Amino acid sequence: MFRKILVANRGEIALRVICACKELGIPTVAVYSQADQNSLHVRFADEAVCIGPPPSVESYLNIPAVISAAEVTNAEAIHPGYGFLSESAYFAEVCEACGITFIGPSPEVIRMMGDKEVARKAMKDAGLPVVPGTDKIKGSFNAAARRAAEIGYPVIVKAAAGGGGKGMRIVETPEELSGAVDVAQNEALSAFGSGDVYIEKYLPFARHIEFQILADHHGNVIHLGERECSIQRRYQKLIEESPSPYVTPALRYEIGRLVVQAARTVNYASAGTMEFIFDEKGNYYFMEMNTRIQVEHPVTELVTGLDLVKEQIRIASREELGYGQNDVVFRGSAIECRINAECPDTFFPSPGKLTTFHPPQGIGVRVDTAAYNEYVVNPYYDSLIAKIICWGKNREESISRMKRALEMTVVEGVKTTIPLHQKILNDEDFRAGRIETRFLERWTRNGP
Ligand code: MV4
């Protein structure tokens, strides 16, 4: 096992990783920007190194600064959390070159999954269903237009380097295709440094359901069921749950076998997530693979009893998983609400001091947060204040627990998404499990 781990992140996920390290008996090093001097990840780590000024590019994304911090503190491994450097194949390579273990999959597989068009091909070859679509649009636009006509409109133009909904353009008619491809290419180039785009058939009705996998370096691969992530706004997830009210045990078994097979095919070793989109007929298609620990990982932890961050660390230190698919038992239902410092109507960030912060507690309630009374949500980073995660013996109980947990949460000084969560949890369609990715648009179109 590692003698020391550097946590290359901030906020609740840095604390989450520190929790796992403490339980494994591994000393930790925090890195922080000048804006995060008073942060809890700095307080709870065994050592802390300031790596730069507040802007992320100069601190949490600054590879030489992070690597130097690991070198001066003799950290053996780096956990990147989510966001920042977590899906940088280059960073994983630099770690390797410096003799530091990157806690995550290999740079090769990160790079493969980072190119959404390459990932799509690889997963198709590995036996996963994918939406009909094209290769990258290179040279002849006419060839792409012909393929789009074959696929049938509407289609969607996606940035190969995108993911998470960034750089997508829906195209309703052949006349709009050329313009949309141009715009998408330009947007992709300025946002990701690569203008590569590809086309897929657009599915207007979508449920977003993702499967969690764990794979070690000894050929053991298991899945941990799914997370339903259909409640989103502008591709930002708001609520996640496990199990999905849509997925039956038979369907879980079927897709579970497919994702395990696919992970094996690409020699995956770490925690990972395969994201699917379901249409109204129940057809499902692979969309992308996330090679990091995800924000919503706690719902899977609550229904499986596993600690995904500890598993990532154990796997990175080349330990065997030590249990198999049949040892994974799914128990009850878990739901997560992301509490952001945002206006619940406009989703504009609402940074500022939390003059009161009282997280909920009690049976079945977990709160992952780095906030405290007087904590300042600063505008440099994302506006997540806390994740409230509730477990119940079934979906009804986890939802009623979440409702009372939200009622017993006090956040003063900034606006939060709590009122929006309360509205969703009281919605008849939500309670019946009738959810899809445009669930919230109904309200914004018809007024809240
Ligand atoms: C799609 C799609 C429909 N058809 N692809 C968005 C995030 C990225 N991982 C994939 N995403 C989607 N890809 C095809 N061919 C729908 C989504 C999608 C979505 C679209 C509009 C509004 C909200 C959405 C939420 C999740 C996924």
Residues whose N, C-alpha, C, O or C-beta is under 5 A from the ligand:
A	BS01	MV4	V131 I156 G163 G164 G165 E200 K201 Y202 L203 A206 H208 M287 T437
